[in-house]
């Protein structure tokens, strides 16, 4: 009975170590999904407060993770505006601050 419980414990440890290694791999190469969603919400809030856009003016925001960037620059994304040209803008999040890679104009008052 002792030998069986040791084998089961060893198998569990091996499985948990594989899960840990796979989790590290996922986070390193694909990023934390919560932080990607957080970066999308940060840019949406930035567009509302700083640029004057409303939700209807923004078609979509795609956040992504780039493992090749420096430590604070890994989360970035693309904004698609809801205009006639469906204009694309890129941004990066550096320690909670938004940096525009493409100049996002302020909303024109109609």
C-alpha positions as CSV (number, residue, x, y, z in Angstrom):
1,X,0.0,0.0,0.0
2,X,2.9,2.4,0.8
3,X,4.5,1.8,-2.6
4,X,1.2,2.5,-4.4
5,X,0.7,5.8,-2.6
6,X,4.3,6.9,-3.4
7,X,3.8,6.1,-7.1
8,X,0.5,8.1,-7.1
9,X,2.2,11.0,-5.3
10,X,5.1,10.9,-7.8
11,X,2.7,10.9,-10.8
12,X,0.8,13.9,-9.3
13,X,4.0,15.8,-8.8
14,X,5.1,15.1,-12.4
15,X,1.7,16.2,-13.8
16,X,1.7,19.4,-11.7
17,X,5.2,20.2,-12.8
18,X,4.2,19.8,-16.5
19,X,1.2,22.1,-15.8
20,X,3.5,24.7,-14.2
21,X,5.9,24.6,-17.1
22,X,3.0,24.9,-19.6
23,X,1.6,27.8,-17.6
24,X,5.0,29.6,-17.7
25,X,5.2,29.0,-21.4
26,X,1.7,30.4,-22.0
27,X,2.4,33.5,-19.9
28,X,5.8,34.1,-21.5
29,X,4.8,33.8,-25.1
30,X,1.1,34.8,-25.1
31,X,0.8,37.1,-22.1
32,X,-1.8,37.3,-19.3
33,X,-5.3,37.5,-20.8
34,X,-6.4,39.7,-17.9
35,X,-3.7,42.3,-18.6
36,X,-4.5,42.3,-22.4
37,X,-8.1,43.0,-21.5
38,X,-6.9,45.7,-19.0
39,X,-4.8,47.3,-21.8
40,X,-7.9,47.4,-24.0
41,X,-9.9,49.1,-21.2
42,X,-7.1,51.5,-20.5
43,X,-7.0,52.7,-24.2
44,X,-10.8,52.9,-24.3
45,X,-10.8,55.1,-21.2
46,X,-8.0,57.2,-22.7
47,X,-10.0,57.7,-25.9
48,X,-13.0,58.8,-23.9
49,X,-11.2,61.2,-21.6
50,X,-8.3,62.6,-23.6
51,X,-9.5,62.4,-27.2
52,X,-13.3,62.9,-26.7
53,X,-14.5,59.8,-28.5
54,X,-17.6,57.8,-27.6
55,X,-18.2,54.1,-27.8
56,X,-20.0,54.5,-31.1
57,X,-16.9,56.2,-32.6
58,X,-14.7,53.1,-31.9
59,X,-15.4,50.0,-34.0
60,X,-13.0,47.7,-32.2
61,X,-9.9,47.5,-30.0
62,X,-7.5,44.6,-30.3
63,X,-5.0,44.2,-27.5
64,X,-2.0,41.9,-27.8
65,X,1.2,40.8,-26.0
66,X,4.6,41.0,-27.6
67,X,7.2,39.0,-25.7
68,X,10.1,40.4,-27.7
69,X,9.6,44.0,-26.3
70,X,11.3,45.3,-23.2
71,X,9.8,44.6,-19.8
72,X,7.4,47.5,-19.6
73,X,6.4,47.6,-23.2
74,X,4.9,44.2,-23.8
75,X,1.2,45.1,-24.0
76,X,0.0,47.0,-27.0
77,X,-2.8,47.0,-29.5
78,X,-4.7,48.3,-32.5
79,X,-7.7,50.6,-32.6
80,X,-10.2,50.6,-35.5
81,X,-12.2,53.7,-35.6
82,X,-15.8,53.7,-36.9
83,X,-15.4,56.2,-39.7
84,X,-15.7,55.9,-43.4
85,X,-12.1,54.7,-43.9
86,X,-12.1,52.4,-40.8
87,X,-8.8,54.0,-39.8
88,X,-6.3,52.0,-37.8
89,X,-4.2,53.3,-34.9
90,X,-1.5,51.6,-32.8
91,X,-0.7,52.1,-29.2
92,X,1.4,50.7,-26.4
93,X,0.9,50.6,-22.7
94,X,4.0,51.4,-20.6
95,X,3.5,50.9,-16.9
96,X,-0.2,51.9,-17.1
97,X,0.3,54.9,-19.4
98,X,-0.8,55.1,-23.0
99,X,1.7,55.9,-25.8
100,X,0.3,56.5,-29.3
101,X,2.4,54.9,-32.0
102,X,0.2,56.6,-34.5
103,X,-1.1,60.1,-33.9
104,X,-4.8,59.7,-32.8
105,X,-6.5,63.0,-33.5
106,X,-9.0,64.5,-31.1
107,X,-12.6,64.1,-32.1
108,X,-14.0,66.9,-34.3
109,X,-17.1,68.6,-32.9
110,X,-20.0,68.3,-35.3
